[in-house]
Each structure stands twice: as structure tokens, then as C-alpha cells.
Amino acid sequence: MLILALLLGSAVPTVANAAQSVRFGSALIVVGDTEAKVLAVAGKPAARSAIKATRTQYQGSRLQFIEGNRTIIIDIRDGKVTHIDHKR
């Protein structure tokens, strides 16, 4: 039964991967880096949206970058990277 569960689990493709870091060329962005570093390393984002806790309460920014065949999403709160996600 355990073998079957392992086989089924490995057969499901992963669409999104939460990460603690992401590489742009030879530069590395990690959770805790500043927004300024992200923009210096990755350049202008393809999209930027506000992260809101409620309709009016601003929590931060979500930056989206397209690099090759992957989409990289970086959440910024209080000027720092709080979450990194990438999709293929």
C-alpha cells in the first residue's frame, strides 16, 4: 500500500513550487532580501499588484516576472521579500 501511495504521489505533476530562493542568471534572491535588490537583479516586473488584507488595507506588493518558460512571483511586505513562488 505504501508503494502505491508513493507511485501515485510521484505521478502527479507539480505546477507551482514555493521556494525560499530563486535564481535570476547568476544572482540569487532569497526571502528577507529587499525590494530594491529584487528590482536591481530581476529588472522591471511583468506585473505588479497590491496584496490587501481587506478591500482597503494595503499589505504589500506581488511582483511577477517571466523568465524563459517560468513565471516567478515574489511577495514584498514592509520592503522585504516574504514569499517566492515559481510556475512552469
N, C-alpha and C positions, 0 to 999 in steps of 0.2 A: 504494500500500500504506500509506503514511504517513497519507493522508487517511482511509482505512478505519479504521486504528487510532485516530485522533483522534475519529472519529464514534462508534465503539464505546465508547471511554473516556468520552465525554460523555453517552452514553445510560444509563450505569449510575448509578442514584440513590445519593447519599451518605446513609448512615444516621447515622453518627457523625462528628463533627469535633473533632479535637484542636486546642486553641487555647492561646494564650499569655495571653488575657484573655477576660473575659465581662462583660457589662453587666447590672446589676440596676437598672432605671429609669435614673436619671441617674448612678449610681455605677458605677465600673469596678473590677473585681477583676483583678489580674494575678499571674502566677507570681512568688513572692517575698513577697507580702503575708502578713500574719499571720492566724492563725485568728480572732483577736479582730476584725479588720477584716471578715473574711468574715461572721461572725455579726452584726456591727453593721449591715452593709449588706444582707445577704440574709435575716436573721432565722433562725428555727429551721429546721433542715433537715427534710425529709420523712422521711429515713432517715439513719442513721449506722452504719457498720460498720468493723470493725478491718481494717487491712492487715497481714498476717502474712507473714514470710519463711518461717517453718516453723510447725508447729502451735502452738508456744508462744512464739515470738519476735515480739513486737509491733513493727511498723514505722511505724505511723501510723494515720490515720483517713481514711475515704472518706465525704464528705458528699454527699448527693443532695438537690437542690432541684427542685421542679416550678414552672415559671413559664409560664403560658399553655399553649401546645402543645409546649413543650420541656422536656426533663429535663437538668439541669446537674449534672455530677459533678465534685467538687473533691477532690483528694487532698491531705492535710495530713501533713507529716513534720517532726518537730522544731519544731512550732508555725508552720510556713510552708507556703504553697501551693506544691506541686511539680508538679501536673498539673491541667489543666482540660479537660473533655470535655463536649460537649453533643449531644443527640439530639433529633430532631423526631419 
